[in-house]
Amino acid sequence: MVFSSLTFWFIYLPVVLLLYYITPKKARNVVLFVVSLAFYGWGEPVYILLMLVTILINYLAGFLMEKSREKRQKKLWLILCVALNLGFLVFFKYSGMIVSTLNLLPFISINFTPPALPIGISFYTFQAMSYTIDVYNEQCKAQKNPLILGTYVTLFPQLIAGPIVRYVDVEKELVTRYETLEKFKSGVILFLCGMGKKVLLANQFALMYRNLSQSGEGFTLVSAWAGLLALSLQIYFDFSGYSDMARGLGRMIGFEFMENFNYPYISRSITEFWRRWHISLSTWFRDYVYIPLGGNRKGFARQIFNLFVVWLLTGLWHGAAYNFVLWGLYFFLILVVEKLFLSKLLSKAPRAVSHIYSIILIMLGWAIFSFDNMAELSSFMGSLFGAQGVSLGENQLSVIISYLPVSLVGCVLSTPVAKVLYGKIRGAKGAVVIETLFCLVIMVLCIASLVSESYNPFIYFRF
């Protein structure tokens, strides 16, 4: 378990920023490395060792690949490094799923207790591998200073739940970065926007779904779609909120991380959706799996196979459960259909039609994503199509009405409307006062909400 939000906000972050800015520039990476390890090891200090081993393996692999003169020897070091990285990931994240699957066979019975999952292992493993793969492809030079590589892998702003930051994107900033008051201010605003998304929106949608599911009336067609809307908005504001917080924290200490979400719910196709959702993961699989497999350069049949591999891995990356595999393959099938003929039809269809098509399929995907129990998933999917009736009970109607205002706010804020309005007033007279008041209001509301509620971790902490 990582810091609670209030502990992070009022103790950890102020101390870190104070230490960072009173430390000479040449020693600031030392501060970042130490405080990042402290952040990660707050609840599970034993897994600091796992992270240090990961850093050491990738550091040595980069060094040995750069020293190797033969291509075959370089490839050997790369394969060994990737195998070790994936070995840790498979053992800690997927060993339980593998054993339970084997135990389904009549002649196998393995007594195995899976290890506790290290928080954020999928994120920092993929970051570490991107470094060694880029060294192999000569897109960057091997880092001679293990402290700099360690700082890259352990950076606390995005360590737990992304975005996945590639070494080549921050290579210069790891050595020389410039912190400015303007960058710090924009980082604070972005951080508070992300916190507001999580605390004031995502948490409310989580409560909305819980109240609907625990109403004692069972899901009907209307309440199931209302619940699915709550799940869809919760997942978006939860994950994009953390990404905004990570980017904001990065700016406060001189880093610029990539934008991870670009209003995915305005998409007019599933292809467009995956260009806007979790961009750092999508581009990682594109550059390190899809293109190396051949991409679309080896014929249509091979392209379909490559897409299948990518989406199978995308599903598995999100969790060691069959619903995540099903979720990945669900989007694989839709993307194949769009590539075959549907994309052309969608591009010619009215905007409202293509948008409704996308939103319905996206929301159905979140239903698959959210239920790791296949019986519960089947029952919920049936409710979405009227298998349990249509009408609402009094309790569920009351829940929907009470959460209607925040649902409307969530739907509006999942579009670029607020960003456009902010762009118009940003340069206006008195904009500084408006920004300051906005930040204070968000901060006060978040603190009030966190004090009154139990700690609610981000969804993507488990990945």
Secondary structure as UniProt FT lines:
FT   HELIX           5..7
FT   HELIX           8..12
FT   HELIX           13..22
FT   HELIX           25..27
FT   HELIX           28..40
FT   TURN            41..43
FT   HELIX           46..67
FT   HELIX           71..89
FT   HELIX           90..94
FT   HELIX           95..102
FT   TURN            103..104
FT   TURN            106..107
FT   TURN            119..120
FT   HELIX           121..136
FT   TURN            137..138
FT   HELIX           146..154
FT   HELIX           156..158
FT   TURN            159..161
FT   HELIX           167..175
FT   HELIX           181..196
FT   HELIX           197..202
FT   HELIX           203..213
FT   HELIX           221..252
FT   TURN            253..254
FT   HELIX           264..266
FT   HELIX           270..276
FT   HELIX           279..285
FT   HELIX           286..290
FT   TURN            291..296
FT   HELIX           300..318
FT   HELIX           322..337
FT   HELIX           338..342
FT   HELIX           343..348
FT   HELIX           351..370
FT   HELIX           374..384
FT   TURN            385..388
FT   HELIX           394..402
FT   HELIX           404..413
FT   TURN            414..416
FT   HELIX           417..425
FT   TURN            426..427
FT   TURN            429..430
FT   HELIX           431..452
FT   HELIX           459..462
//
